[in-house]
Amino acid sequence: MLESAKTKTNLFLHINLYFFLKRLIDIMFSAVLFLLLLPLFLFICVRIARKEGRPIFTKELKVGKNNRTFTMWSFRTMTIGSKVIRQLPPFPFPSSWEKGVPNFFKITGDKNVTLTETGLWLKKYSLEKIPQLINVLKGDMSLIGPSPERPEIADYYNNKQLKRLKVRPGLTGYAQIKGVTNDNHGKKISYDLYYTQNCSYKLDLKIMVKASKQIVKGKTS
């Protein structure tokens, strides 16, 4: 029994050390990366202002660690519709979600809202996420973790799905490098739960290397 208690204590200390160092790495890397990308950051601000006009940034309410909400910043990549409509799927809601968010659903919007010319370029190389380095510095996000969720969706998570909120959301993560979109919610949850249960320095490094390669290569879709 004493041996078991000692093992649990060592495991607890190891996990706490991992998350402490992960947060330290987040702060150092995001600060250095933001400074290095500052000229590009300013260039993108000027380009959006001149070619597409204001606003330059988009602000979205997201859910982070322990179901805490925060405002996530990104460069604006979409055109400004006369009336942007964002709604949940057309099937009965929320009665159809009483057991949790379904594995597949699609959020619809104003069909007149499309990617801007600058937005296409930003999306291809994930440059729209540069402002989110500020979210990482603030502690809202991590460099690596599950994708940030919308509050109106997270409100209907079941107990299993809620476990993905045990860690900070990330700029990239295990589900993202696997190419899973938000439409395939079941697969996204599966990958995110795998990450929360197996997060480690080795897995984080693997995700970062894979994500870096994808950014350099550029998205093809």
Summary of the structure (lengths in Angstrom):
residues: 221
radius of gyration: 18.9
end to end distance: 55.0
largest distance: 68.2
contacts: 601
relative contact order: 0.14
helix: 55%
strand: 12%
